[in-house]
Amino acid sequence: MEGFDRMEAVARLLASLHGRAIPPDTRLTRQQLARARRMLQTIDGYRAGATQQEIAEVILRIGKLTRDEWQAASARHVVAGLLGDARAMISGGYRKLLRHRRRS
């Protein structure tokens, strides 16, 4: 089944190279793309030395929180999840991310 995904990618590449309309990429939903973007932003911030709270303030647009508020904040768990998923994607999970979901 991966062959079909690759053929679609080649078709998009060829269309781009020849100045034609690029067929839509249907592998990821809009929500999956948004989450992937946030995962990359999160890992970039973390690798640049930002704390998880600072990352949450920027990416999730939350205001400054006290230490106790941060410990109880759902945003803390969101950032931890984004970091974990970003690490998994970097260590090879991106291959799975770019495949079409197939029915079993």
Long-range contacts (C-beta under 8 A, 24 or more apart in sequence): 1-100, 1-102, 2-99, 4-100, 5-98, 5-99, 5-100, 26-100, 27-98, 27-99, 27-100, 28-97, 28-98, 32-97, 35-82, 35-85, 36-89, 36-97, 38-82, 39-82, 39-83, 39-85, 39-86, 39-89, 40-86, 42-79, 42-82, 42-83, 42-86, 43-82, 43-83, 43-86, 43-87, 43-90, 46-83, 52-76, 52-79, 52-80, 52-83, 53-79, 55-79
